[in-house]
Every structure is written in C-alpha cells, then in structure tokens.
Amino acid sequence: MWIAPSRHPEIGNWEDDHWKALTLDSESDWETAFEIFEDRINYRYLDAIRVLQANDDAHYRDYCQRRFGFAMMALDCLLIETLAQFYDGLQDSDEARKPPLQLNNAQFYTRFLTQRSFVLKTVFAPKPKAACAFYRTIRCGILHQAETKELSIIRYTDDEGTGEPFDLLDDGKSLRIHWKAFHNLIKREFGAYCMHLSADDIPDLRRGFKRKMDFICRYDREAAT
C-alpha cells in the first residue's frame, strides 16, 4: 500500500512494507518512522496548501481577488483532526466515543484545541467559546455543508501572518478567521509534535503515534511478532 512520496529519491514512494519493516526498538528506526510521517503530512496537506497559496497569491497580484482560502481552510481542518487522532493513537475520531476517552466528536475536537495540542491551545484555551465556534461553524460547516455556518467568515490577510489568528464575533458563536496567521499556528503545531516525538519527552506520545500508523498501514504488530 502506498503511503506517500519519500524525500529520498532512491526509495521513490513510502509503502506499508517500509513501515512494517520497522521494529521501533532503536532510534534509527524511529527516525525513519518520523520521516514517513512527515512526508505523508507534507504531501497530503502542507504541500497542497503551499501550491494553493502560491497560486492564490499570483491571482491576487493580477486580479486583486482571492480564490482558495476556503479550500486551504478545509485542508487545515483535516490536518487538525489528523493530528488529534495521532496524539491519542486513535483509528478515527469515532473511536474517541469508546473508553477510556468516551468523548463525542465535538468534545474530542475541542479538547484537542484547548488541551491536547501544543501550540493551538495557547490561543484556544483562554477562549473555549472560540474552540466550540471553530468546531461547529468552521470545521463542521466546511466538511459537512461546504460552507461556514452562522456569521463565521474566512479572511486571507496579506501581512506575514503574525497577527491574531481569529476574532470571536459579538454573537459569541461565530469567528472571523485570519487564515494566514491561523495556518502558521497549525504549521507550528505540526513542528512541535514532530519535535516531541523525536525527543520522546511526552509519556505515551510515541505509543499513540505507533498505534495510528499501524492502523493506517493495516498492520497488526502483535500478531506479526
């Protein structure tokens, strides 16, 4: 099964057999595991966003019009959910309904934004209403209705993305997303996760990562040993 293009030309593509060959009992195995994961996340999400962003910037220079903010936000929502599943080692978000978490989808997603994440929680934990609004009006709106809900809107912003990632609107249940700043937060979240995986300084983080990757590769590690 194909996983992602490899950064190593001599490998070509990462496949499930590359993952299954890792015993994960040495740091060299873990380094390869992290490369597989990073190449998959970049290929599926971050590289795609970079292409859309470059095209969007070029179109804006020519026509003063933005086109792809909605699509880029959709990819960011998918990446957030992917990372949330990796952090807890879940096959999918529905598994959070089972013990030990016993959380519905909204609780699982907002828990990640306000508690489990490394970077995103710095902006969402002080504003839990914003986390609920993001889940309901941005994440669910885009992925289930193909539009934002309530009064929530997405703005690209043309600065360097160093400002506020969002504003909670006066109705208390809608957001104005400043996409560039928000996306920078997600990139930092991904970087922080990779850093902690490499350092192995968070209990059970590697365990969750391994369980999720085993599921992606349809690999029963216990049966194989």
MODELLER restraints for C-alpha pairs under 7 A, 6 or more apart:
rsr = mdl.restraints
at = mdl.atoms
rsr.add(forms.Gaussian(group=physical.xy_distance, feature=features.Distance(at['CA:1:A'], at['CA:15:A']), mean=5.34, stdev=0.5))
rsr.add(forms.Gaussian(group=physical.xy_distance, feature=features.Distance(at['CA:1:A'], at['CA:16:A']), mean=5.21, stdev=0.5))
rsr.add(forms.Gaussian(group=physical.xy_distance, feature=features.Distance(at['CA:2:A'], at['CA:13:A']), mean=6.92, stdev=0.5))
rsr.add(forms.Gaussian(group=physical.xy_distance, feature=features.Distance(at['CA:2:A'], at['CA:14:A']), mean=6.26, stdev=0.5))
rsr.add(forms.Gaussian(group=physical.xy_distance, feature=features.Distance(at['CA:2:A'], at['CA:15:A']), mean=4.40, stdev=0.5))
rsr.add(forms.Gaussian(group=physical.xy_distance, feature=features.Distance(at['CA:2:A'], at['CA:16:A']), mean=6.41, stdev=0.5))
rsr.add(forms.Gaussian(group=physical.xy_distance, feature=features.Distance(at['CA:3:A'], at['CA:14:A']), mean=5.35, stdev=0.5))
rsr.add(forms.Gaussian(group=physical.xy_distance, feature=features.Distance(at['CA:3:A'], at['CA:15:A']), mean=5.06, stdev=0.5))
rsr.add(forms.Gaussian(group=physical.xy_distance, feature=features.Distance(at['CA:3:A'], at['CA:16:A']), mean=6.50, stdev=0.5))
rsr.add(forms.Gaussian(group=physical.xy_distance, feature=features.Distance(at['CA:3:A'], at['CA:40:A']), mean=6.59, stdev=0.5))
rsr.add(forms.Gaussian(group=physical.xy_distance, feature=features.Distance(at['CA:4:A'], at['CA:13:A']), mean=5.77, stdev=0.5))
rsr.add(forms.Gaussian(group=physical.xy_distance, feature=features.Distance(at['CA:4:A'], at['CA:14:A']), mean=5.30, stdev=0.5))
rsr.add(forms.Gaussian(group=physical.xy_distance, feature=features.Distance(at['CA:4:A'], at['CA:39:A']), mean=6.31, stdev=0.5))
rsr.add(forms.Gaussian(group=physical.xy_distance, feature=features.Distance(at['CA:4:A'], at['CA:40:A']), mean=4.96, stdev=0.5))
rsr.add(forms.Gaussian(group=physical.xy_distance, feature=features.Distance(at['CA:4:A'], at['CA:43:A']), mean=6.66, stdev=0.5))
rsr.add(forms.Gaussian(group=physical.xy_distance, feature=features.Distance(at['CA:5:A'], at['CA:12:A']), mean=6.24, stdev=0.5))
rsr.add(forms.Gaussian(group=physical.xy_distance, feature=features.Distance(at['CA:5:A'], at['CA:13:A']), mean=4.20, stdev=0.5))
rsr.add(forms.Gaussian(group=physical.xy_distance, feature=features.Distance(at['CA:5:A'], at['CA:14:A']), mean=5.82, stdev=0.5))
rsr.add(forms.Gaussian(group=physical.xy_distance, feature=features.Distance(at['CA:5:A'], at['CA:39:A']), mean=6.72, stdev=0.5))
rsr.add(forms.Gaussian(group=physical.xy_distance, feature=features.Distance(at['CA:6:A'], at['CA:12:A']), mean=5.63, stdev=0.5))
rsr.add(forms.Gaussian(group=physical.xy_distance, feature=features.Distance(at['CA:6:A'], at['CA:13:A']), mean=4.93, stdev=0.5))
rsr.add(forms.Gaussian(group=physical.xy_distance, feature=features.Distance(at['CA:6:A'], at['CA:14:A']), mean=5.49, stdev=0.5))
rsr.add(forms.Gaussian(group=physical.xy_distance, feature=features.Distance(at['CA:6:A'], at['CA:39:A']), mean=6.26, stdev=0.5))
rsr.add(forms.Gaussian(group=physical.xy_distance, feature=features.Distance(at['CA:7:A'], at['CA:39:A']), mean=6.86, stdev=0.5))
rsr.add(forms.Gaussian(group=physical.xy_distance, feature=features.Distance(at['CA:14:A'], at['CA:36:A']), mean=6.67, stdev=0.5))
rsr.add(forms.Gaussian(group=physical.xy_distance, feature=features.Distance(at['CA:16:A'], at['CA:217:A']), mean=5.25, stdev=0.5))
rsr.add(forms.Gaussian(group=physical.xy_distance, feature=features.Distance(at['CA:19:A'], at['CA:33:A']), mean=6.94, stdev=0.5))
rsr.add(forms.Gaussian(group=physical.xy_distance, feature=features.Distance(at['CA:22:A'], at['CA:29:A']), mean=5.76, stdev=0.5))
rsr.add(forms.Gaussian(group=physical.xy_distance, feature=features.Distance(at['CA:23:A'], at['CA:29:A']), mean=6.90, stdev=0.5))
rsr.add(forms.Gaussian(group=physical.xy_distance, feature=features.Distance(at['CA:24:A'], at['CA:30:A']), mean=5.75, stdev=0.5))
rsr.add(forms.Gaussian(group=physical.xy_distance, feature=features.Distance(at['CA:45:A'], at['CA:75:A']), mean=6.09, stdev=0.5))
rsr.add(forms.Gaussian(group=physical.xy_distance, feature=features.Distance(at['CA:45:A'], at['CA:79:A']), mean=6.72, stdev=0.5))
rsr.add(forms.Gaussian(group=physical.xy_distance, feature=features.Distance(at['CA:49:A'], at['CA:72:A']), mean=5.75, stdev=0.5))
rsr.add(forms.Gaussian(group=physical.xy_distance, feature=features.Distance(at['CA:52:A'], at['CA:68:A']), mean=6.47, stdev=0.5))
rsr.add(forms.Gaussian(group=physical.xy_distance, feature=features.Distance(at['CA:56:A'], at['CA:66:A']), mean=6.04, stdev=0.5))
rsr.add(forms.Gaussian(group=physical.xy_distance, feature=features.Distance(at['CA:56:A'], at['CA:67:A']), mean=6.11, stdev=0.5))
rsr.add(forms.Gaussian(group=physical.xy_distance, feature=features.Distance(at['CA:56:A'], at['CA:68:A']), mean=6.16, stdev=0.5))
rsr.add(forms.Gaussian(group=physical.xy_distance, feature=features.Distance(at['CA:59:A'], at['CA:65:A']), mean=6.72, stdev=0.5))
rsr.add(forms.Gaussian(group=physical.xy_distance, feature=features.Distance(at['CA:60:A'], at['CA:66:A']), mean=5.66, stdev=0.5))
rsr.add(forms.Gaussian(group=physical.xy_distance, feature=features.Distance(at['CA:69:A'], at['CA:156:A']), mean=6.25, stdev=0.5))
rsr.add(forms.Gaussian(group=physical.xy_distance, feature=features.Distance(at['CA:74:A'], at['CA:142:A']), mean=6.35, stdev=0.5))
rsr.add(forms.Gaussian(group=physical.xy_distance, feature=features.Distance(at['CA:74:A'], at['CA:143:A']), mean=6.98, stdev=0.5))
rsr.add(forms.Gaussian(group=physical.xy_distance, feature=features.Distance(at['CA:77:A'], at['CA:139:A']), mean=5.75, stdev=0.5))
rsr.add(forms.Gaussian(group=physical.xy_distance, feature=features.Distance(at['CA:84:A'], at['CA:112:A']), mean=6.02, stdev=0.5))
rsr.add(forms.Gaussian(group=physical.xy_distance, feature=features.Distance(at['CA:85:A'], at['CA:91:A']), mean=6.96, stdev=0.5))
rsr.add(forms.Gaussian(group=physical.xy_distance, feature=features.Distance(at['CA:85:A'], at['CA:92:A']), mean=6.31, stdev=0.5))
rsr.add(forms.Gaussian(group=physical.xy_distance, feature=features.Distance(at['CA:85:A'], at['CA:93:A']), mean=6.39, stdev=0.5))
rsr.add(forms.Gaussian(group=physical.xy_distance, feature=features.Distance(at['CA:86:A'], at['CA:208:A']), mean=5.98, stdev=0.5))
rsr.add(forms.Gaussian(group=physical.xy_distance, feature=features.Distance(at['CA:86:A'], at['CA:209:A']), mean=5.23, stdev=0.5))
rsr.add(forms.Gaussian(group=physical.xy_distance, feature=features.Distance(at['CA:86:A'], at['CA:212:A']), mean=5.77, stdev=0.5))
rsr.add(forms.Gaussian(group=physical.xy_distance, feature=features.Distance(at['CA:87:A'], at['CA:205:A']), mean=6.21, stdev=0.5))
rsr.add(forms.Gaussian(group=physical.xy_distance, feature=features.Distance(at['CA:87:A'], at['CA:208:A']), mean=5.83, stdev=0.5))
rsr.add(forms.Gaussian(group=physical.xy_distance, feature=features.Distance(at['CA:87:A'], at['CA:209:A']), mean=6.54, stdev=0.5))
rsr.add(forms.Gaussian(group=physical.xy_distance, feature=features.Distance(at['CA:88:A'], at['CA:208:A']), mean=5.25, stdev=0.5))
rsr.add(forms.Gaussian(group=physical.xy_distance, feature=features.Distance(at['CA:89:A'], at['CA:208:A']), mean=3.49, stdev=0.5))
rsr.add(forms.Gaussian(group=physical.xy_distance, feature=features.Distance(at['CA:89:A'], at['CA:209:A']), mean=5.64, stdev=0.5))
rsr.add(forms.Gaussian(group=physical.xy_distance, feature=features.Distance(at['CA:89:A'], at['CA:211:A']), mean=5.30, stdev=0.5))
rsr.add(forms.Gaussian(group=physical.xy_distance, feature=features.Distance(at['CA:89:A'], at['CA:212:A']), mean=4.94, stdev=0.5))
rsr.add(forms.Gaussian(group=physical.xy_distance, feature=features.Distance(at['CA:90:A'], at['CA:212:A']), mean=5.88, stdev=0.5))
rsr.add(forms.Gaussian(group=physical.xy_distance, feature=features.Distance(at['CA:91:A'], at['CA:212:A']), mean=5.86, stdev=0.5))
rsr.add(forms.Gaussian(group=physical.xy_distance, feature=features.Distance(at['CA:91:A'], at['CA:215:A']), mean=6.13, stdev=0.5))
rsr.add(forms.Gaussian(group=physical.xy_distance, feature=features.Distance(at['CA:93:A'], at['CA:105:A']), mean=6.48, stdev=0.5))
rsr.add(forms.Gaussian(group=physical.xy_distance, feature=features.Distance(at['CA:94:A'], at['CA:105:A']), mean=6.69, stdev=0.5))
rsr.add(forms.Gaussian(group=physical.xy_distance, feature=features.Distance(at['CA:96:A'], at['CA:102:A']), mean=5.68, stdev=0.5))
rsr.add(forms.Gaussian(group=physical.xy_distance, feature=features.Distance(at['CA:96:A'], at['CA:103:A']), mean=5.37, stdev=0.5))
rsr.add(forms.Gaussian(group=physical.xy_distance, feature=features.Distance(at['CA:96:A'], at['CA:104:A']), mean=6.75, stdev=0.5))
rsr.add(forms.Gaussian(group=physical.xy_distance, feature=features.Distance(at['CA:96:A'], at['CA:108:A']), mean=6.71, stdev=0.5))
rsr.add(forms.Gaussian(group=physical.xy_distance, feature=features.Distance(at['CA:97:A'], at['CA:103:A']), mean=4.71, stdev=0.5))
rsr.add(forms.Gaussian(group=physical.xy_distance, feature=features.Distance(at['CA:97:A'], at['CA:104:A']), mean=5.42, stdev=0.5))
rsr.add(forms.Gaussian(group=physical.xy_distance, feature=features.Distance(at['CA:106:A'], at['CA:135:A']), mean=6.74, stdev=0.5))
rsr.add(forms.Gaussian(group=physical.xy_distance, feature=features.Distance(at['CA:109:A'], at['CA:135:A']), mean=6.92, stdev=0.5))
rsr.add(forms.Gaussian(group=physical.xy_distance, feature=features.Distance(at['CA:110:A'], at['CA:131:A']), mean=5.58, stdev=0.5))
rsr.add(forms.Gaussian(group=physical.xy_distance, feature=features.Distance(at['CA:110:A'], at['CA:132:A']), mean=6.25, stdev=0.5))
rsr.add(forms.Gaussian(group=physical.xy_distance, feature=features.Distance(at['CA:110:A'], at['CA:135:A']), mean=6.84, stdev=0.5))
rsr.add(forms.Gaussian(group=physical.xy_distance, feature=features.Distance(at['CA:113:A'], at['CA:120:A']), mean=5.72, stdev=0.5))
rsr.add(forms.Gaussian(group=physical.xy_distance, feature=features.Distance(at['CA:113:A'], at['CA:121:A']), mean=5.28, stdev=0.5))
rsr.add(forms.Gaussian(group=physical.xy_distance, feature=features.Distance(at['CA:113:A'], at['CA:124:A']), mean=6.04, stdev=0.5))
rsr.add(forms.Gaussian(group=physical.xy_distance, feature=features.Distance(at['CA:113:A'], at['CA:131:A']), mean=6.40, stdev=0.5))
rsr.add(forms.Gaussian(group=physical.xy_distance, feature=features.Distance(at['CA:114:A'], at['CA:121:A']), mean=4.43, stdev=0.5))
rsr.add(forms.Gaussian(group=physical.xy_distance, feature=features.Distance(at['CA:114:A'], at['CA:124:A']), mean=5.19, stdev=0.5))
rsr.add(forms.Gaussian(group=physical.xy_distance, feature=features.Distance(at['CA:114:A'], at['CA:125:A']), mean=4.30, stdev=0.5))
rsr.add(forms.Gaussian(group=physical.xy_distance, feature=features.Distance(at['CA:114:A'], at['CA:128:A']), mean=6.85, stdev=0.5))
rsr.add(forms.Gaussian(group=physical.xy_distance, feature=features.Distance(at['CA:115:A'], at['CA:121:A']), mean=5.87, stdev=0.5))
rsr.add(forms.Gaussian(group=physical.xy_distance, feature=features.Distance(at['CA:115:A'], at['CA:125:A']), mean=6.87, stdev=0.5))
rsr.add(forms.Gaussian(group=physical.xy_distance, feature=features.Distance(at['CA:118:A'], at['CA:189:A']), mean=6.12, stdev=0.5))
rsr.add(forms.Gaussian(group=physical.xy_distance, feature=features.Distance(at['CA:118:A'], at['CA:192:A']), mean=6.63, stdev=0.5))
rsr.add(forms.Gaussian(group=physical.xy_distance, feature=features.Distance(at['CA:119:A'], at['CA:185:A']), mean=6.70, stdev=0.5))
rsr.add(forms.Gaussian(group=physical.xy_distance, feature=features.Distance(at['CA:119:A'], at['CA:188:A']), mean=6.66, stdev=0.5))
rsr.add(forms.Gaussian(group=physical.xy_distance, feature=features.Distance(at['CA:119:A'], at['CA:189:A']), mean=5.13, stdev=0.5))
rsr.add(forms.Gaussian(group=physical.xy_distance, feature=features.Distance(at['CA:120:A'], at['CA:185:A']), mean=6.47, stdev=0.5))
rsr.add(forms.Gaussian(group=physical.xy_distance, feature=features.Distance(at['CA:120:A'], at['CA:189:A']), mean=6.63, stdev=0.5))
rsr.add(forms.Gaussian(group=physical.xy_distance, feature=features.Distance(at['CA:124:A'], at['CA:130:A']), mean=6.50, stdev=0.5))
rsr.add(forms.Gaussian(group=physical.xy_distance, feature=features.Distance(at['CA:124:A'], at['CA:131:A']), mean=5.78, stdev=0.5))
rsr.add(forms.Gaussian(group=physical.xy_distance, feature=features.Distance(at['CA:130:A'], at['CA:168:A']), mean=6.08, stdev=0.5))
rsr.add(forms.Gaussian(group=physical.xy_distance, feature=features.Distance(at['CA:133:A'], at['CA:173:A']), mean=5.16, stdev=0.5))
rsr.add(forms.Gaussian(group=physical.xy_distance, feature=features.Distance(at['CA:133:A'], at['CA:174:A']), mean=5.60, stdev=0.5))
rsr.add(forms.Gaussian(group=physical.xy_distance, feature=features.Distance(at['CA:133:A'], at['CA:175:A']), mean=6.68, stdev=0.5))
rsr.add(forms.Gaussian(group=physical.xy_distance, feature=features.Distance(at['CA:134:A'], at['CA:175:A']), mean=6.95, stdev=0.5))
rsr.add(forms.Gaussian(group=physical.xy_distance, feature=features.Distance(at['CA:137:A'], at['CA:148:A']), mean=5.45, stdev=0.5))
rsr.add(forms.Gaussian(group=physical.xy_distance, feature=features.Distance(at['CA:137:A'], at['CA:149:A']), mean=4.43, stdev=0.5))
rsr.add(forms.Gaussian(group=physical.xy_distance, feature=features.Distance(at['CA:137:A'], at['CA:150:A']), mean=6.42, stdev=0.5))
rsr.add(forms.Gaussian(group=physical.xy_distance, feature=features.Distance(at['CA:137:A'], at['CA:152:A']), mean=6.37, stdev=0.5))
rsr.add(forms.Gaussian(group=physical.xy_distance, feature=features.Distance(at['CA:137:A'], at['CA:174:A']), mean=6.75, stdev=0.5))
rsr.add(forms.Gaussian(group=physical.xy_distance, feature=features.Distance(at['CA:138:A'], at['CA:148:A']), mean=5.28, stdev=0.5))
rsr.add(forms.Gaussian(group=physical.xy_distance, feature=features.Distance(at['CA:138:A'], at['CA:149:A']), mean=6.79, stdev=0.5))
rsr.add(forms.Gaussian(group=physical.xy_distance, feature=features.Distance(at['CA:141:A'], at['CA:147:A']), mean=5.29, stdev=0.5))
rsr.add(forms.Gaussian(group=physical.xy_distance, feature=features.Distance(at['CA:141:A'], at['CA:148:A']), mean=4.65, stdev=0.5))
rsr.add(forms.Gaussian(group=physical.xy_distance, feature=features.Distance(at['CA:141:A'], at['CA:149:A']), mean=5.39, stdev=0.5))
rsr.add(forms.Gaussian(group=physical.xy_distance, feature=features.Distance(at['CA:142:A'], at['CA:148:A']), mean=5.60, stdev=0.5))
rsr.add(forms.Gaussian(group=physical.xy_distance, feature=features.Distance(at['CA:150:A'], at['CA:174:A']), mean=6.13, stdev=0.5))
rsr.add(forms.Gaussian(group=physical.xy_distance, feature=features.Distance(at['CA:151:A'], at['CA:174:A']), mean=5.42, stdev=0.5))
rsr.add(forms.Gaussian(group=physical.xy_distance, feature=features.Distance(at['CA:152:A'], at['CA:174:A']), mean=4.70, stdev=0.5))
rsr.add(forms.Gaussian(group=physical.xy_distance, feature=features.Distance(at['CA:152:A'], at['CA:175:A']), mean=4.64, stdev=0.5))
rsr.add(forms.Gaussian(group=physical.xy_distance, feature=features.Distance(at['CA:152:A'], at['CA:176:A']), mean=5.62, stdev=0.5))
rsr.add(forms.Gaussian(group=physical.xy_distance, feature=features.Distance(at['CA:153:A'], at['CA:175:A']), mean=6.52, stdev=0.5))
rsr.add(forms.Gaussian(group=physical.xy_distance, feature=features.Distance(at['CA:153:A'], at['CA:176:A']), mean=5.04, stdev=0.5))
rsr.add(forms.Gaussian(group=physical.xy_distance, feature=features.Distance(at['CA:153:A'], at['CA:177:A']), mean=6.27, stdev=0.5))
rsr.add(forms.Gaussian(group=physical.xy_distance, feature=features.Distance(at['CA:154:A'], at['CA:176:A']), mean=5.90, stdev=0.5))
rsr.add(forms.Gaussian(group=physical.xy_distance, feature=features.Distance(at['CA:154:A'], at['CA:177:A']), mean=4.73, stdev=0.5))
rsr.add(forms.Gaussian(group=physical.xy_distance, feature=features.Distance(at['CA:154:A'], at['CA:178:A']), mean=6.34, stdev=0.5))
rsr.add(forms.Gaussian(group=physical.xy_distance, feature=features.Distance(at['CA:154:A'], at['CA:179:A']), mean=6.42, stdev=0.5))
rsr.add(forms.Gaussian(group=physical.xy_distance, feature=features.Distance(at['CA:155:A'], at['CA:177:A']), mean=5.84, stdev=0.5))
rsr.add(forms.Gaussian(group=physical.xy_distance, feature=features.Distance(at['CA:155:A'], at['CA:178:A']), mean=5.01, stdev=0.5))
rsr.add(forms.Gaussian(group=physical.xy_distance, feature=features.Distance(at['CA:155:A'], at['CA:179:A']), mean=5.84, stdev=0.5))
rsr.add(forms.Gaussian(group=physical.xy_distance, feature=features.Distance(at['CA:156:A'], at['CA:178:A']), mean=5.74, stdev=0.5))
rsr.add(forms.Gaussian(group=physical.xy_distance, feature=features.Distance(at['CA:156:A'], at['CA:179:A']), mean=4.87, stdev=0.5))
rsr.add(forms.Gaussian(group=physical.xy_distance, feature=features.Distance(at['CA:156:A'], at['CA:180:A']), mean=5.84, stdev=0.5))
rsr.add(forms.Gaussian(group=physical.xy_distance, feature=features.Distance(at['CA:157:A'], at['CA:178:A']), mean=6.00, stdev=0.5))
rsr.add(forms.Gaussian(group=physical.xy_distance, feature=features.Distance(at['CA:157:A'], at['CA:179:A']), mean=6.80, stdev=0.5))
rsr.add(forms.Gaussian(group=physical.xy_distance, feature=features.Distance(at['CA:157:A'], at['CA:180:A']), mean=6.27, stdev=0.5))
rsr.add(forms.Gaussian(group=physical.xy_distance, feature=features.Distance(at['CA:161:A'], at['CA:180:A']), mean=4.85, stdev=0.5))
rsr.add(forms.Gaussian(group=physical.xy_distance, feature=features.Distance(at['CA:161:A'], at['CA:181:A']), mean=3.87, stdev=0.5))
rsr.add(forms.Gaussian(group=physical.xy_distance, feature=features.Distance(at['CA:161:A'], at['CA:184:A']), mean=6.73, stdev=0.5))
rsr.add(forms.Gaussian(group=physical.xy_distance, feature=features.Distance(at['CA:162:A'], at['CA:181:A']), mean=5.64, stdev=0.5))
rsr.add(forms.Gaussian(group=physical.xy_distance, feature=features.Distance(at['CA:163:A'], at['CA:181:A']), mean=6.09, stdev=0.5))
rsr.add(forms.Gaussian(group=physical.xy_distance, feature=features.Distance(at['CA:164:A'], at['CA:181:A']), mean=6.55, stdev=0.5))
rsr.add(forms.Gaussian(group=physical.xy_distance, feature=features.Distance(at['CA:165:A'], at['CA:177:A']), mean=6.13, stdev=0.5))
rsr.add(forms.Gaussian(group=physical.xy_distance, feature=features.Distance(at['CA:165:A'], at['CA:178:A']), mean=5.00, stdev=0.5))
rsr.add(forms.Gaussian(group=physical.xy_distance, feature=features.Distance(at['CA:165:A'], at['CA:179:A']), mean=6.78, stdev=0.5))
rsr.add(forms.Gaussian(group=physical.xy_distance, feature=features.Distance(at['CA:165:A'], at['CA:181:A']), mean=4.78, stdev=0.5))
rsr.add(forms.Gaussian(group=physical.xy_distance, feature=features.Distance(at['CA:165:A'], at['CA:182:A']), mean=4.46, stdev=0.5))
rsr.add(forms.Gaussian(group=physical.xy_distance, feature=features.Distance(at['CA:166:A'], at['CA:175:A']), mean=6.43, stdev=0.5))
rsr.add(forms.Gaussian(group=physical.xy_distance, feature=features.Distance(at['CA:166:A'], at['CA:176:A']), mean=5.40, stdev=0.5))
rsr.add(forms.Gaussian(group=physical.xy_distance, feature=features.Distance(at['CA:166:A'], at['CA:177:A']), mean=4.37, stdev=0.5))
rsr.add(forms.Gaussian(group=physical.xy_distance, feature=features.Distance(at['CA:166:A'], at['CA:178:A']), mean=5.38, stdev=0.5))
rsr.add(forms.Gaussian(group=physical.xy_distance, feature=features.Distance(at['CA:167:A'], at['CA:175:A']), mean=5.56, stdev=0.5))
rsr.add(forms.Gaussian(group=physical.xy_distance, feature=features.Distance(at['CA:167:A'], at['CA:176:A']), mean=5.10, stdev=0.5))
rsr.add(forms.Gaussian(group=physical.xy_distance, feature=features.Distance(at['CA:167:A'], at['CA:177:A']), mean=6.66, stdev=0.5))
rsr.add(forms.Gaussian(group=physical.xy_distance, feature=features.Distance(at['CA:168:A'], at['CA:174:A']), mean=6.07, stdev=0.5))
rsr.add(forms.Gaussian(group=physical.xy_distance, feature=features.Distance(at['CA:168:A'], at['CA:175:A']), mean=4.70, stdev=0.5))
rsr.add(forms.Gaussian(group=physical.xy_distance, feature=features.Distance(at['CA:168:A'], at['CA:176:A']), mean=6.57, stdev=0.5))
rsr.add(forms.Gaussian(group=physical.xy_distance, feature=features.Distance(at['CA:169:A'], at['CA:175:A']), mean=5.53, stdev=0.5))
rsr.add(forms.Gaussian(group=physical.xy_distance, feature=features.Distance(at['CA:169:A'], at['CA:176:A']), mean=6.87, stdev=0.5))
rsr.add(forms.Gaussian(group=physical.xy_distance, feature=features.Distance(at['CA:196:A'], at['CA:202:A']), mean=6.61, stdev=0.5))
rsr.add(forms.Gaussian(group=physical.xy_distance, feature=features.Distance(at['CA:197:A'], at['CA:205:A']), mean=6.66, stdev=0.5))
rsr.add(forms.Gaussian(group=physical.xy_distance, feature=features.Distance(at['CA:197:A'], at['CA:206:A']), mean=6.13, stdev=0.5))
rsr.add(forms.Gaussian(group=physical.xy_distance, feature=features.Distance(at['CA:214:A'], at['CA:220:A']), mean=6.83, stdev=0.5))
